[in-house]
Amino acid sequence: MIWLAVDGLKRGWANVFHREEKSLAAKRRQQAAPKGEYAKLLSAAKHGNVDAQLRLAANYAEGVGVVQDYAEAAHWYSEAAKQGNPDAQYSLGICYANGQGAAQDYEEAVNWFRFAAEQGHIGAQVSLAICLQKALGAFASPVEAAKWFKVAGEAGDPAGEMGYAACLLHGNGVKQNETEAVAWFKKAADQGLGEAEFNLGKCYQDGVGVAPDAVEAFRRFRAAAGQGLPQAEYELALCYAHGRGTTADMVSAFQWITLAARRAIPNAEAMKEEWRRQMKFEEVAEAESRLEKMGGAAKISAPVEIEGDEVILQAPQEADV
């Protein structure tokens, strides 16, 4: 059985900066002769104004009004974090976790996530839970991971809701309760989290925590596939091919299995070619025409990471860092 899991840390930066670049950034801070609004912002930041430090960090991270410089961004997040600002602490944790603007250090990331989490920062609570669950920068602690997922989930965060649902489903850090897991998956799905929609589809398909319901499983898979989840595209194709919860439709089945194959879902390519041999030329042409009309939605997505029988996807990003 394949389940989608909340995993991965928020990744807003593409480049990795090393110690040498941090040193160069420090020199630039000393040598720069800023003018206008930037000069005022920099002066306020140097005098300890947290809002200015955060704004400066964000400007450097995004290249707004300045040359993009992740090491500078990390520096100003650090200055604000030391003053206890939870947004800065969370962002600094991301810097350390991803090794961007600072040397990668999961232990340091966990420290900053914890500072922010204890102040109620939801993104930090989810990230801390992930680290504790995966033993990143800390000893694995399923019980504490479940606690932080639940705290974030009770605050209405869909990633927290789904994370806690997964804990309940597998009995990780809490007593296993499949019925409760379904309830938490529904909370996340109601907020539009595609991974939660997919997991609900699996629950209804396999009768986990609920009575089997092929129609509801199809509905959930369709909703998740509409968000571009490769595993949902695969399951939706099977629903159409075998008439599970819907009328059998090989044209639609071929359309969705082709998408799943493009996104490297195991067995999808072989199944697509098998179905191609069984279908009429006109049916395949119609499916391919539909794919063409989908435009960007039909293009190849990010690689899928698989760990054992569990498909791992990143938690949804709440904000660019």
C-alpha positions as a LaTeX table, in Angstrom:
\begin{tabular}{lrrr}
\hline
Residue & $x$ (\AA) & $y$ (\AA) & $z$ (\AA) \\
\hline
Met1 & 0.00 & 0.00 & 0.00 \\
Ile2 & 1.40 & 3.39 & $-0.98$ \\
Trp3 & 0.77 & 6.45 & 1.16 \\
Leu4 & 1.82 & 10.01 & 0.59 \\
Ala5 & 3.69 & 11.49 & 3.55 \\
Val6 & 4.56 & 14.95 & 4.77 \\
Asp7 & 8.31 & 15.17 & 4.41 \\
Gly8 & 11.09 & 17.51 & 3.37 \\
Leu9 & 11.83 & 21.03 & 4.55 \\
Lys10 & 10.60 & 24.18 & 2.88 \\
Arg11 & 12.96 & 24.97 & $-0.01$ \\
Gly12 & 12.79 & 28.51 & $-1.29$ \\
Trp13 & 16.40 & 28.90 & $-2.43$ \\
Ala14 & 18.05 & 27.15 & $-5.33$ \\
Asn15 & 21.74 & 27.80 & $-4.74$ \\
Val16 & 24.10 & 26.58 & $-2.05$ \\
Phe17 & 26.50 & 29.10 & $-0.53$ \\
His18 & 29.68 & 28.09 & 1.24 \\
Arg19 & 31.87 & 29.54 & 3.96 \\
Glu20 & 34.00 & 31.54 & 1.50 \\
Glu21 & 30.90 & 33.29 & 0.19 \\
Lys22 & 29.78 & 34.08 & 3.73 \\
Ser23 & 33.14 & 35.74 & 4.32 \\
Leu24 & 32.82 & 37.77 & 1.11 \\
Ala25 & 29.33 & 38.84 & 2.15 \\
Ala26 & 30.66 & 40.12 & 5.47 \\
Lys27 & 33.29 & 42.18 & 3.63 \\
Arg28 & 30.62 & 43.65 & 1.36 \\
Arg29 & 28.64 & 44.75 & 4.40 \\
Gln30 & 31.67 & 46.71 & 5.60 \\
Gln31 & 32.62 & 48.19 & 2.23 \\
Ala32 & 29.23 & 49.07 & 0.78 \\
Ala33 & 28.25 & 52.73 & 0.47 \\
Pro34 & 24.45 & 52.47 & 0.24 \\
Lys35 & 22.23 & 55.38 & $-0.67$ \\
Gly36 & 18.56 & 56.29 & $-0.42$ \\
Glu37 & 16.01 & 53.90 & 1.05 \\
Tyr38 & 18.45 & 51.03 & 1.23 \\
Ala39 & 20.80 & 53.14 & 3.34 \\
Lys40 & 17.98 & 53.90 & 5.79 \\
Leu41 & 16.95 & 50.26 & 5.94 \\
Leu42 & 20.51 & 49.10 & 6.48 \\
Ser43 & 21.07 & 51.70 & 9.18 \\
Ala44 & 17.93 & 50.60 & 11.02 \\
Ala45 & 18.94 & 46.95 & 10.72 \\
Lys46 & 22.41 & 47.66 & 12.09 \\
His47 & 20.84 & 49.46 & 15.03 \\
Gly48 & 18.83 & 46.37 & 15.91 \\
Asn49 & 15.46 & 47.10 & 14.32 \\
Val50 & 13.97 & 43.62 & 13.84 \\
Asp51 & 11.49 & 44.65 & 11.13 \\
Ala52 & 14.32 & 46.20 & 9.14 \\
Gln53 & 16.46 & 43.09 & 9.59 \\
Leu54 & 13.66 & 40.86 & 8.36 \\
Arg55 & 12.93 & 43.10 & 5.39 \\
Leu56 & 16.61 & 43.26 & 4.50 \\
Ala57 & 16.93 & 39.48 & 4.76 \\
Ala58 & 13.91 & 38.98 & 2.51 \\
Asn59 & 15.24 & 41.50 & $-0.02$ \\
Tyr60 & 18.56 & 39.68 & $-0.25$ \\
Ala61 & 16.84 & 36.29 & $-0.46$ \\
Glu62 & 14.61 & 37.43 & $-3.31$ \\
Gly63 & 16.93 & 39.92 & $-5.00$ \\
Val64 & 14.54 & 42.83 & $-4.43$ \\
Gly65 & 16.35 & 46.14 & $-4.79$ \\
Val66 & 19.71 & 44.43 & $-4.22$ \\
Val67 & 21.79 & 41.74 & $-5.84$ \\
Gln68 & 20.46 & 38.40 & $-4.64$ \\
Asp69 & 22.74 & 37.15 & $-1.89$ \\
Tyr70 & 21.71 & 34.21 & 0.28 \\
Ala71 & 24.59 & 34.59 & 2.70 \\
Glu72 & 23.51 & 38.18 & 3.39 \\
Ala73 & 19.95 & 36.97 & 3.84 \\
Ala74 & 21.08 & 34.36 & 6.36 \\
His75 & 23.13 & 36.98 & 8.22 \\
Trp76 & 20.14 & 39.27 & 8.74 \\
Tyr77 & 17.81 & 36.41 & 9.61 \\
Ser78 & 20.38 & 35.47 & 12.23 \\
Glu79 & 20.47 & 38.99 & 13.66 \\
Ala80 & 16.68 & 39.07 & 13.98 \\
Ala81 & 16.53 & 35.49 & 15.28 \\
Lys82 & 18.92 & 36.33 & 18.11 \\
Gln83 & 16.40 & 38.94 & 19.25 \\
Gly84 & 13.74 & 36.26 & 19.54 \\
Asn85 & 11.70 & 36.88 & 16.41 \\
Pro86 & 9.98 & 33.56 & 15.49 \\
Asp87 & 9.74 & 34.29 & 11.76 \\
Ala88 & 13.48 & 34.93 & 11.64 \\
Gln89 & 14.19 & 31.85 & 13.76 \\
Tyr90 & 12.16 & 29.70 & 11.40 \\
Ser91 & 13.83 & 31.16 & 8.31 \\
Leu92 & 17.26 & 30.73 & 9.85 \\
Gly93 & 16.38 & 27.11 & 10.56 \\
Ile94 & 15.58 & 26.68 & 6.87 \\
Cys95 & 18.94 & 28.21 & 5.97 \\
Tyr96 & 20.76 & 25.64 & 8.10 \\
Ala97 & 18.57 & 22.74 & 7.02 \\
Asn98 & 19.08 & 23.42 & 3.32 \\
Gly99 & 22.69 & 24.60 & 3.58 \\
Gln100 & 21.80 & 27.85 & 1.84 \\
Gly101 & 23.49 & 30.99 & 3.03 \\
Ala102 & 25.05 & 28.90 & 5.81 \\
Ala103 & 26.81 & 25.57 & 6.08 \\
Gln104 & 24.25 & 22.77 & 6.29 \\
Asp105 & 23.70 & 21.85 & 9.92 \\
Tyr106 & 20.55 & 19.96 & 10.87 \\
Glu107 & 21.32 & 20.18 & 14.57 \\
Glu108 & 21.42 & 23.97 & 14.36 \\
Ala109 & 18.27 & 23.91 & 12.22 \\
Val110 & 16.44 & 21.90 & 14.87 \\
Asn111 & 17.50 & 24.36 & 17.57 \\
Trp112 & 16.05 & 27.31 & 15.66 \\
Phe113 & 12.92 & 25.43 & 14.64 \\
Arg114 & 12.34 & 24.60 & 18.30 \\
Phe115 & 12.77 & 28.24 & 19.40 \\
Ala116 & 10.19 & 29.34 & 16.81 \\
Ala117 & 7.86 & 26.39 & 17.41 \\
Glu118 & 7.67 & 27.14 & 21.11 \\
Gln119 & 6.53 & 30.65 & 20.20 \\
Gly120 & 3.69 & 29.25 & 18.10 \\
His121 & 5.23 & 29.44 & 14.62 \\
Ile122 & 3.29 & 26.82 & 12.65 \\
Gly123 & 5.84 & 26.31 & 9.87 \\
Ala124 & 8.51 & 25.72 & 12.50 \\
Gln125 & 6.27 & 23.27 & 14.34 \\
Val126 & 5.80 & 21.17 & 11.20 \\
Ser127 & 9.50 & 21.37 & 10.28 \\
Leu128 & 10.53 & 20.40 & 13.81 \\
Ala129 & 8.13 & 17.45 & 13.71 \\
Ile130 & 9.66 & 16.29 & 10.43 \\
Cys131 & 13.19 & 16.53 & 11.83 \\
Leu132 & 12.21 & 14.59 & 14.95 \\
Gln133 & 10.43 & 11.99 & 12.87 \\
Lys134 & 13.37 & 11.52 & 10.48 \\
Ala135 & 16.16 & 11.92 & 13.08 \\
Leu136 & 17.55 & 14.99 & 11.30 \\
Gly137 & 19.76 & 16.89 & 13.72 \\
Ala138 & 18.20 & 15.14 & 16.70 \\
Phe139 & 17.48 & 11.65 & 17.97 \\
Ala140 & 14.31 & 10.24 & 16.44 \\
Ser141 & 11.38 & 11.01 & 18.72 \\
Pro142 & 8.07 & 9.75 & 17.26 \\
Val143 & 6.15 & 10.89 & 20.34 \\
Glu144 & 7.40 & 14.47 & 20.17 \\
Ala145 & 7.03 & 14.53 & 16.39 \\
Ala146 & 3.38 & 13.51 & 16.73 \\
Lys147 & 2.92 & 16.18 & 19.39 \\
Trp148 & 4.17 & 18.98 & 17.13 \\
Phe149 & 2.19 & 17.75 & 14.12 \\
Lys150 & $-0.92$ & 17.79 & 16.30 \\
Val151 & $-0.18$ & 21.27 & 17.67 \\
Ala152 & 0.16 & 22.62 & 14.12 \\
Gly153 & $-2.87$ & 20.66 & 12.99 \\
Glu154 & $-5.03$ & 21.98 & 15.82 \\
Ala155 & $-4.07$ & 25.48 & 14.68 \\
Gly156 & $-5.54$ & 24.61 & 11.29 \\
Asp157 & $-2.36$ & 23.95 & 9.32 \\
Pro158 & $-3.02$ & 21.33 & 6.61 \\
Ala159 & 0.53 & 19.93 & 6.69 \\
Gly160 & 0.21 & 19.53 & 10.46 \\
Glu161 & $-3.18$ & 17.86 & 10.04 \\
Met162 & $-1.82$ & 15.44 & 7.48 \\
Gly163 & 1.31 & 14.75 & 9.51 \\
Tyr164 & $-0.74$ & 13.89 & 12.57 \\
Ala165 & $-3.09$ & 11.78 & 10.46 \\
Ala166 & $-0.10$ & 9.76 & 9.23 \\
Cys167 & 1.04 & 9.26 & 12.85 \\
Leu168 & $-2.40$ & 7.93 & 13.76 \\
Leu169 & $-2.58$ & 5.76 & 10.66 \\
His170 & 0.72 & 3.99 & 11.36 \\
Gly171 & 0.77 & 4.29 & 15.15 \\
Asn172 & 3.92 & 6.43 & 15.09 \\
Gly173 & 4.26 & 8.22 & 18.43 \\
Val174 & 0.58 & 7.74 & 19.24 \\
Lys175 & $-1.80$ & 4.83 & 19.61 \\
Gln176 & $-2.86$ & 3.63 & 16.16 \\
Asn177 & $-6.34$ & 4.79 & 15.26 \\
Glu178 & $-7.29$ & 4.49 & 11.59 \\
Thr179 & $-10.71$ & 6.08 & 12.07 \\
Glu180 & $-9.15$ & 9.18 & 13.66 \\
Ala181 & $-6.53$ & 9.23 & 10.91 \\
Val182 & $-9.28$ & 9.48 & 8.29 \\
Ala183 & $-10.86$ & 12.38 & 10.20 \\
Trp184 & $-7.55$ & 14.28 & 10.20 \\
Phe185 & $-6.93$ & 13.52 & 6.52 \\
Lys186 & $-10.35$ & 15.01 & 5.80 \\
Lys187 & $-9.43$ & 18.20 & 7.64 \\
Ala188 & $-6.34$ & 18.61 & 5.48 \\
Ala189 & $-8.20$ & 17.66 & 2.30 \\
Asp190 & $-10.92$ & 20.21 & 3.06 \\
Gln191 & $-8.18$ & 22.85 & 2.88 \\
Gly192 & $-7.14$ & 21.65 & $-0.55$ \\
Leu193 & $-4.10$ & 19.54 & 0.33 \\
Gly194 & $-3.76$ & 17.13 & $-2.58$ \\
Glu195 & $-1.68$ & 14.59 & $-0.65$ \\
Ala196 & $-4.48$ & 14.32 & 1.90 \\
Glu197 & $-7.03$ & 13.83 & $-0.87$ \\
Phe198 & $-4.90$ & 10.99 & $-2.21$ \\
Asn199 & $-4.57$ & 9.33 & 1.18 \\
Leu200 & $-8.33$ & 9.54 & 1.66 \\
Gly201 & $-8.72$ & 7.89 & $-1.71$ \\
Lys202 & $-6.52$ & 5.03 & $-0.51$ \\
Cys203 & $-8.53$ & 4.76 & 2.71 \\
Tyr204 & $-11.82$ & 4.51 & 0.83 \\
Gln205 & $-10.35$ & 2.17 & $-1.77$ \\
Asp206 & $-8.88$ & $-0.26$ & 0.78 \\
Gly207 & $-11.39$ & 0.18 & 3.60 \\
Val208 & $-8.87$ & 1.66 & 6.05 \\
Gly209 & $-10.67$ & 3.52 & 8.85 \\
Val210 & $-13.85$ & 3.68 & 6.76 \\
Ala211 & $-16.09$ & 1.30 & 4.86 \\
Pro212 & $-14.81$ & 0.64 & 1.32 \\
Asp213 & $-16.35$ & 3.08 & $-1.14$ \\
Ala214 & $-15.13$ & 2.97 & $-4.74$ \\
Val215 & $-17.08$ & 6.07 & $-5.77$ \\
Glu216 & $-15.61$ & 8.17 & $-2.96$ \\
Ala217 & $-12.13$ & 6.79 & $-3.67$ \\
Phe218 & $-12.50$ & 7.82 & $-7.33$ \\
Arg219 & $-13.66$ & 11.30 & $-6.30$ \\
Arg220 & $-10.66$ & 11.76 & $-4.01$ \\
Phe221 & $-8.16$ & 10.47 & $-6.58$ \\
Arg222 & $-9.63$ & 12.80 & $-9.19$ \\
Ala223 & $-9.30$ & 15.78 & $-6.85$ \\
Ala224 & $-5.67$ & 14.91 & $-6.08$ \\
Ala225 & $-4.83$ & 14.26 & $-9.74$ \\
Gly226 & $-6.28$ & 17.66 & $-10.56$ \\
Gln227 & $-3.51$ & 19.11 & $-8.38$ \\
Gly228 & $-0.85$ & 17.26 & $-10.34$ \\
Leu229 & $-0.01$ & 14.49 & $-7.88$ \\
Pro230 & 1.62 & 11.71 & $-9.93$ \\
Gln231 & 0.46 & 8.86 & $-7.66$ \\
Ala232 & $-3.12$ & 10.11 & $-7.91$ \\
Glu233 & $-2.86$ & 10.23 & $-11.70$ \\
Tyr234 & $-1.82$ & 6.58 & $-11.64$ \\
Glu235 & $-4.68$ & 5.51 & $-9.36$ \\
Leu236 & $-7.17$ & 7.57 & $-11.38$ \\
Ala237 & $-6.03$ & 5.80 & $-14.55$ \\
Leu238 & $-6.70$ & 2.44 & $-12.89$ \\
Cys239 & $-10.16$ & 3.61 & $-11.82$ \\
Tyr240 & $-11.04$ & 4.52 & $-15.40$ \\
Ala241 & $-9.47$ & 1.35 & $-16.83$ \\
His242 & $-11.33$ & $-1.02$ & $-14.50$ \\
Gly243 & $-14.50$ & 0.98 & $-13.91$ \\
Arg244 & $-13.80$ & 1.49 & $-10.20$ \\
Gly245 & $-16.21$ & 4.09 & $-8.86$ \\
Thr246 & $-16.88$ & 5.39 & $-12.36$ \\
Thr247 & $-17.77$ & 4.22 & $-15.86$ \\
Ala248 & $-14.93$ & 2.37 & $-17.58$ \\
Asp249 & $-13.24$ & 4.73 & $-20.05$ \\
Met250 & $-9.99$ & 3.65 & $-21.69$ \\
Val251 & $-9.44$ & 7.01 & $-23.35$ \\
Ser252 & $-9.40$ & 8.74 & $-19.95$ \\
Ala253 & $-7.38$ & 5.87 & $-18.50$ \\
Phe254 & $-4.71$ & 6.29 & $-21.19$ \\
Gln255 & $-4.67$ & 10.06 & $-20.68$ \\
Trp256 & $-3.92$ & 9.72 & $-16.97$ \\
Ile257 & $-1.51$ & 6.77 & $-17.19$ \\
Thr258 & 0.51 & 8.77 & $-19.72$ \\
Leu259 & 0.82 & 11.61 & $-17.22$ \\
Ala260 & 1.84 & 9.17 & $-14.47$ \\
Ala261 & 4.44 & 7.62 & $-16.77$ \\
Arg262 & 5.93 & 11.02 & $-17.57$ \\
Arg263 & 6.36 & 11.58 & $-13.84$ \\
Ala264 & 8.25 & 8.30 & $-13.36$ \\
Ile265 & 5.63 & 6.38 & $-11.38$ \\
Pro266 & 6.74 & 2.72 & $-11.19$ \\
Asn267 & 4.96 & 0.43 & $-13.71$ \\
Ala268 & 3.14 & 3.33 & $-15.35$ \\
Glu269 & 5.20 & 3.27 & $-18.56$ \\
Ala270 & 4.81 & $-0.48$ & $-19.01$ \\
Met271 & 1.08 & $-0.25$ & $-18.35$ \\
Lys272 & 0.73 & 2.61 & $-20.80$ \\
Glu273 & 2.38 & 0.61 & $-23.58$ \\
Glu274 & 0.30 & $-2.46$ & $-22.78$ \\
Trp275 & $-2.89$ & $-0.42$ & $-23.00$ \\
Arg276 & $-1.71$ & 1.24 & $-26.21$ \\
Arg277 & $-1.47$ & $-2.18$ & $-27.87$ \\
Gln278 & $-5.02$ & $-3.02$ & $-26.79$ \\
Met279 & $-6.63$ & 0.26 & $-27.85$ \\
Lys280 & $-7.78$ & 1.56 & $-31.21$ \\
Phe281 & $-5.65$ & 4.17 & $-32.93$ \\
Glu282 & $-8.51$ & 6.70 & $-32.67$ \\
Glu283 & $-8.76$ & 6.18 & $-28.89$ \\
Val284 & $-5.05$ & 6.79 & $-28.35$ \\
Ala285 & $-5.21$ & 9.86 & $-30.59$ \\
Glu286 & $-8.12$ & 11.25 & $-28.56$ \\
Ala287 & $-6.24$ & 10.73 & $-25.29$ \\
Glu288 & $-3.16$ & 12.45 & $-26.68$ \\
Ser289 & $-5.32$ & 15.31 & $-27.93$ \\
Arg290 & $-6.69$ & 15.78 & $-24.42$ \\
Leu291 & $-3.15$ & 15.85 & $-23.05$ \\
Glu292 & $-2.21$ & 18.51 & $-25.58$ \\
Lys293 & $-5.15$ & 20.64 & $-24.45$ \\
Met294 & $-4.03$ & 20.31 & $-20.81$ \\
Gly295 & $-0.93$ & 22.33 & $-21.70$ \\
Gly296 & 1.33 & 23.01 & $-18.71$ \\
Ala297 & $-0.61$ & 20.61 & $-16.49$ \\
Ala298 & 0.58 & 17.74 & $-18.68$ \\
Lys299 & 4.27 & 18.56 & $-18.44$ \\
Ile300 & 6.77 & 16.58 & $-16.42$ \\
Ser301 & 6.77 & 17.42 & $-12.72$ \\
Ala302 & 9.53 & 17.20 & $-10.13$ \\
Pro303 & 11.05 & 13.74 & $-9.57$ \\
Val304 & 9.20 & 11.46 & $-7.21$ \\
Glu305 & 11.13 & 10.24 & $-4.19$ \\
Ile306 & 10.30 & 6.73 & $-3.00$ \\
Glu307 & 11.30 & 5.25 & 0.34 \\
Gly308 & 10.35 & 1.60 & 0.69 \\
Asp309 & 6.65 & 1.39 & $-0.14$ \\
Glu310 & 6.01 & 4.95 & 0.98 \\
Val311 & 6.00 & 7.79 & $-1.51$ \\
Ile312 & 7.58 & 10.90 & $-0.04$ \\
Leu313 & 6.54 & 14.38 & $-1.06$ \\
Gln314 & 7.51 & 17.75 & 0.32 \\
Ala315 & 5.21 & 19.51 & 2.69 \\
Pro316 & 3.49 & 22.41 & 1.02 \\
Gln317 & 5.41 & 25.67 & 1.16 \\
Glu318 & 3.85 & 28.36 & 3.26 \\
Ala319 & 6.23 & 31.12 & 2.24 \\
Asp320 & 9.34 & 31.69 & 0.22 \\
Val321 & 12.45 & 31.97 & 2.33 \\
\hline
\end{tabular}
